[in-house]
Amino acid sequence: MLDEPDSHIHLDNKKHIIDILEQYKDNRQFIVTTHSPTLTKCIKDLDNDNENRVYVLDNGKNISTAKTKQIEHLVGDFWNSQEQTVFLSSHKNMVLLAEGKHDKEHIINAWKHYKNDYPTLDFDVFSMDCAENISPLLTGLRTSEFQDRKKYVGIFDNDEAGINACNHTQVKYLKNKQSKKCKNKFFAITYSKPENYKEKHWTVENLLPLNKYESIYKKAIETHSFEAKKIDDISHDIQKRVKGMLADESKNYSKQDLIEFKKYLIF
């Protein structure tokens, strides 16, 4: 038995562990524990005919192969094995599916301020990499034999991509249909319009105070290293930096600064 033999080995060299073990597999059995998606994939590739070679454990108990295969089929393109395991191992009664990593960070930062206000509420947040990935997961979970008592909520930006993706989930939550909230455990919502906001579309960043958004944008422009690029590419680079900087800075924002997120924490 080898307990995390890859813990101090460079990512590129993890596969060599399996190469060494393979030389002795004819007259031995090996049990290897790991948290590494890279090493897990190497073990899977070693013998594709043996479906029981890799086991996913949660507190010492094996998660059913059927569940792991369903999740891998739904999210295998953008979640590695470790991320899939974390999703399957969640014991929270509500799971939020956010478009990207910055949405997740803002929600977690807000929750740190508001969790004492709602002691019975707890949830996990997962980044789905883009809006288009949320709908297939919600649909797959809803129509498969993947049964649990969790509530799943997909949260989308209120821009064109987010609205279209939300509408395609077939579980869009409508405020004027309260009965739907009670009968279903799958929901899809877009961020509500922030207070004093007048534009047609908005994203998660618009839920932050305007002065915070403005300050970070100015800082990003002032510190940006301008190169010989198309102006559209430069604009994209700055926008990407702004989103990352806002997510990082929101860790230090006050409870009042993050009040727009409160409504999504008590859904």
C-alpha positions as CSV (number, residue, x, y, z in Angstrom):
1,M,0.0,0.0,0.0
2,L,1.4,3.4,-1.1
3,D,-0.1,6.4,0.7
4,E,0.1,9.5,-1.6
5,P,3.5,8.5,-3.2
6,D,3.2,11.5,-5.5
7,S,2.8,14.2,-2.8
8,H,6.3,15.6,-3.3
9,I,6.8,14.7,-7.0
10,H,6.7,17.2,-9.8
11,L,3.5,17.1,-11.9
12,D,5.4,15.9,-15.0
13,N,6.9,13.0,-13.2
14,K,3.8,11.6,-11.5
15,K,3.2,9.2,-14.4
16,H,6.5,7.5,-13.8
17,I,5.1,6.1,-10.5
18,I,2.7,4.0,-12.5
19,D,5.4,3.0,-15.0
20,I,7.4,1.6,-12.0
21,L,4.5,-0.3,-10.5
22,E,3.5,-1.7,-13.8
23,Q,6.7,-3.7,-14.0
24,Y,5.7,-5.7,-10.9
25,K,1.9,-6.0,-11.4
26,D,1.9,-9.6,-12.5
27,N,2.6,-11.1,-9.0
28,R,1.5,-8.2,-6.8
29,Q,-1.5,-6.0,-6.0
30,F,-1.0,-2.4,-5.2
31,I,-3.2,0.0,-3.3
32,V,-2.4,3.6,-4.0
33,T,-4.1,6.6,-2.4
34,T,-3.9,10.0,-4.0
35,H,-5.6,13.4,-4.4
36,S,-3.9,13.9,-7.8
37,P,-6.1,14.0,-10.9
38,T,-2.9,13.4,-12.9
39,L,-2.0,10.1,-11.1
40,T,-5.7,9.1,-11.1
41,K,-5.8,9.4,-14.9
42,C,-2.6,7.4,-15.3
43,I,-4.2,4.5,-13.3
44,K,-7.3,4.6,-15.4
45,D,-5.2,4.5,-18.6
46,L,-3.3,1.5,-17.3
47,D,-6.2,-0.9,-17.8
48,N,-9.3,0.5,-19.5
49,D,-11.1,-2.9,-19.3
50,N,-11.1,-2.9,-15.5
51,E,-13.8,-0.5,-14.5
52,N,-13.2,-1.0,-10.8
53,R,-9.6,0.0,-10.8
54,V,-10.3,3.5,-9.4
55,Y,-12.4,4.0,-6.3
56,V,-13.7,7.3,-5.0
57,L,-13.9,7.4,-1.2
58,D,-15.9,9.8,1.0
59,N,-15.1,9.5,4.7
60,G,-13.9,5.9,4.0
61,K,-17.0,4.9,2.1
62,N,-16.9,4.1,-1.6
63,I,-19.0,6.4,-3.8
64,S,-21.0,4.3,-6.3
65,T,-19.4,3.7,-9.7
66,A,-22.7,4.7,-11.4
67,K,-22.6,8.2,-9.8
68,T,-19.0,8.8,-10.6
69,K,-19.6,7.8,-14.2
70,Q,-22.6,10.1,-14.5
71,I,-20.7,13.1,-13.2
72,E,-17.7,12.3,-15.3
73,H,-19.9,12.2,-18.4
74,L,-21.5,15.6,-17.5
75,V,-18.5,17.5,-16.4
76,G,-15.4,15.6,-17.6
77,D,-14.5,18.3,-20.2
78,F,-14.0,21.0,-17.6
79,W,-13.6,19.3,-14.1
80,N,-10.7,17.0,-13.3
81,S,-11.2,13.9,-11.2
82,Q,-10.5,15.7,-8.0
83,E,-13.1,18.4,-8.7
84,Q,-15.6,15.7,-9.5
85,T,-14.9,13.9,-6.3
86,V,-15.4,17.1,-4.3
87,F,-18.8,17.6,-6.0
88,L,-19.8,14.0,-5.2
89,S,-18.6,14.3,-1.6
90,S,-20.5,17.5,-0.8
91,H,-22.7,17.0,2.3
92,K,-24.3,20.5,2.1
93,N,-28.1,20.7,1.5
94,M,-27.7,23.2,-1.3
95,V,-25.2,23.4,-4.2
96,L,-24.7,26.7,-6.2
97,L,-23.4,26.4,-9.7
98,A,-21.7,29.6,-10.7
99,E,-20.5,30.6,-14.2
100,G,-16.9,31.2,-13.3
101,K,-14.3,31.2,-10.6
102,H,-14.8,34.9,-9.9
103,D,-18.5,34.4,-9.3
104,K,-17.6,31.7,-6.8
105,E,-15.1,34.0,-5.0
106,H,-17.6,36.9,-4.7
107,I,-20.3,34.6,-3.3
108,I,-17.9,33.0,-0.8
109,N,-16.6,36.4,0.3
110,A,-20.2,37.6,0.8
111,W,-21.1,34.5,2.7
112,K,-18.4,35.1,5.3
113,H,-20.3,38.2,6.3
114,Y,-23.8,36.8,6.3
115,K,-23.5,33.2,7.5
116,N,-24.0,34.2,11.1
117,D,-27.4,35.7,10.1
118,Y,-28.5,32.3,8.7
119,P,-27.1,29.6,11.0
120,T,-29.2,26.8,9.5
121,L,-28.1,27.6,6.0
122,D,-25.0,26.0,4.4
123,F,-24.0,25.4,0.8
124,D,-21.2,24.6,-1.6
125,V,-20.3,26.7,-4.6
126,F,-18.8,25.2,-7.8
127,S,-17.3,27.1,-10.7
128,M,-18.6,25.8,-14.0
129,D,-16.1,27.5,-16.3
130,C,-18.8,29.2,-18.4
131,A,-22.5,29.8,-18.5
132,E,-23.0,27.1,-21.2
133,N,-21.8,24.4,-18.9
134,I,-24.4,24.9,-16.2
135,S,-27.4,23.8,-18.3
136,P,-26.1,20.3,-19.3
137,L,-25.3,19.5,-15.7
138,L,-28.7,20.7,-14.3
139,T,-30.5,18.8,-17.1
140,G,-28.3,15.7,-16.6
141,L,-28.8,15.6,-12.9
142,R,-32.6,16.2,-13.2
143,T,-33.1,13.5,-15.8
144,S,-30.7,10.8,-14.6
145,E,-30.9,8.3,-11.7
146,F,-28.6,10.6,-9.6
147,Q,-30.8,10.9,-6.5
148,D,-30.1,13.0,-3.5
149,R,-31.9,15.6,-1.4
150,K,-29.8,18.5,-2.3
151,K,-31.2,21.7,-3.9
152,Y,-29.2,22.7,-7.0
153,V,-29.2,26.3,-8.1
154,G,-27.6,27.6,-11.3
155,I,-26.7,31.3,-11.1
156,F,-26.1,33.3,-14.4
157,D,-25.0,36.7,-15.4
158,N,-27.8,38.8,-16.7
159,D,-26.1,39.3,-20.1
160,E,-27.0,37.8,-23.4
161,A,-25.0,34.6,-22.9
162,G,-26.2,34.1,-19.3
163,I,-29.9,34.7,-20.2
164,N,-29.8,32.3,-23.1
165,A,-28.1,29.6,-21.0
166,C,-30.5,30.1,-18.1
167,N,-33.5,29.8,-20.4
168,H,-32.1,26.5,-21.8
169,T,-32.0,24.9,-18.4
170,Q,-35.8,24.3,-18.4
171,V,-35.8,24.9,-14.6
172,K,-35.7,28.7,-14.7
173,Y,-37.1,30.0,-11.4
174,L,-39.9,32.5,-11.8
175,K,-40.7,34.7,-8.8
176,N,-44.4,34.8,-9.5
177,K,-44.6,31.0,-9.4
178,Q,-43.8,30.2,-5.8
179,S,-45.3,26.7,-6.0
180,K,-42.5,25.7,-8.4
181,K,-39.9,26.5,-5.7
182,C,-41.5,24.1,-3.3
183,K,-42.0,21.2,-5.7
184,N,-38.6,21.2,-7.5
185,K,-35.0,20.9,-6.3
186,F,-33.4,22.3,-9.5
187,F,-33.4,26.0,-10.2
188,A,-31.8,28.5,-12.6
189,I,-31.7,32.2,-11.9
190,T,-30.0,35.3,-13.2
191,Y,-28.5,38.0,-11.0
192,S,-31.2,40.6,-10.2
193,K,-30.7,44.2,-11.3
194,P,-28.5,46.0,-8.8
195,E,-29.9,49.1,-7.1
196,N,-29.7,52.3,-9.1
197,Y,-28.5,50.4,-12.2
198,K,-30.0,51.5,-15.5
199,E,-28.4,49.4,-18.2
200,K,-30.1,46.4,-19.9
201,H,-27.5,43.8,-19.0
202,W,-25.2,43.2,-16.0
203,T,-22.8,40.7,-14.6
204,V,-21.7,39.6,-11.2
205,E,-19.2,42.5,-11.0
206,N,-22.1,45.0,-11.2
207,L,-23.3,43.7,-7.8
208,L,-20.4,45.5,-6.2
209,P,-20.4,49.2,-5.3
210,L,-19.7,51.4,-8.2
211,N,-16.8,53.2,-6.5
212,K,-15.1,49.9,-5.9
213,Y,-15.5,48.9,-9.5
214,E,-14.3,52.3,-10.7
215,S,-11.3,52.3,-8.5
216,I,-10.1,48.9,-9.6
217,Y,-10.7,49.7,-13.3
218,K,-8.5,52.9,-12.9
219,K,-5.8,50.9,-11.2
220,A,-5.8,48.2,-13.8
221,I,-5.4,50.8,-16.6
222,E,-2.7,52.7,-14.8
223,T,-0.6,49.5,-14.1
224,H,-1.3,47.8,-17.4
225,S,1.7,47.0,-19.6
226,F,0.6,48.2,-23.0
227,E,2.0,46.2,-25.9
228,A,1.7,46.3,-29.7
229,K,-1.7,44.6,-29.8
230,K,-5.0,45.3,-31.3
231,I,-7.1,47.7,-29.2
232,D,-9.7,45.0,-28.8
233,D,-7.1,42.6,-27.3
234,I,-5.8,45.3,-25.0
235,S,-9.4,46.0,-23.8
236,H,-9.9,42.3,-23.2
237,D,-6.7,41.9,-21.2
238,I,-7.7,44.9,-19.0
239,Q,-11.2,43.6,-18.5
240,K,-9.8,40.2,-17.5
241,R,-7.4,41.8,-15.0
242,V,-10.2,43.9,-13.5
243,K,-12.4,40.8,-12.9
244,G,-9.5,39.1,-11.1
245,M,-8.6,42.1,-9.1
246,L,-12.2,42.7,-8.0
247,A,-12.5,39.1,-6.9
248,D,-9.3,39.4,-4.9
249,E,-10.3,42.8,-3.4
250,S,-13.8,41.7,-2.4
251,K,-12.2,39.6,0.3
252,N,-11.7,42.8,2.2
253,Y,-15.0,44.4,1.4
254,S,-17.5,45.2,4.2
255,K,-20.9,43.5,4.8
256,Q,-22.6,46.5,3.3
257,D,-20.4,46.4,0.2
258,L,-21.6,42.9,-0.6
259,I,-25.3,43.4,0.3
260,E,-26.4,42.7,-3.3
261,F,-25.3,39.1,-2.9
262,K,-27.5,38.5,0.2
263,K,-30.6,37.5,-1.9
264,Y,-28.7,34.6,-3.5
265,L,-27.5,33.3,-0.2
266,I,-31.1,32.8,1.1
267,F,-32.6,31.4,-2.1
